[in-house]
Each structure stands twice: as structure tokens, then as C-alpha cells.
């Protein structure tokens, strides 16, 4: 994962871009889970939402890091 992204001359940290992507994906997944009634099984919804965000962010960051063999 490179250090920064150049967006129209503005340097944005790559972690910030990954955080934004994870947030948008988390919004979509939360809406799908709420519509499916999944949150009836969850004891603490904000804690679950935070854990979902952290897992998604970890997946995005690990997918962006090139594997060295």
C-alpha cells in the first residue's frame, strides 16, 4: 500500500481512502442486515457495527497490501 493518493493535486493518505471505502461498505451492509432482521440476534448493536467496520477496514487494507513471495 503506497503512502498517499494524488487526487487532483491533493495528497490523501491511503488509509483515509480505505477508511472511507470501509465506511461506505459498512453503511450498505448495515442497511441489508437491518432489513433482513439480523439485528434482533445482536445483543449490542453499536458494538457490532463498530466490529463490522473494523473487520471491513482490515479486509480492505490487507487486500491493498501486495504479497511478497
FENTAGI-V375985 format. One record per residue. RES is the residue in one small letter. NEAR is the number of other ideal C-beta (glycine too) atoms within 12 Angstrom. Layout:
BEGIN
res = {RES;RES}
near = {NEAR;NEAR}
END
This chain:
BEGIN
res = {x;x;x;x;x;x;x;x;x;x;x;x;x;x;x;x;x;x;x;x;x;x;x;x;x;x;x;x;x;x;x;x;x;x;x;x;x;x;x;x;x;x;x;x;x;x;x;x;x;x;x;x;x;x;x;x;x;x;x;x;x;x;x;x;x;x;x;x;x}
near = {18;15;13;15;20;13;13;7;8;11;14;19;18;21;21;21;25;28;22;21;24;29;22;18;22;26;18;16;24;25;15;15;20;19;11;13;10;17;21;11;12;19;10;11;17;13;13;22;24;18;19;28;26;19;18;27;26;18;19;26;21;15;16;21;15;9;8;4;3}
END
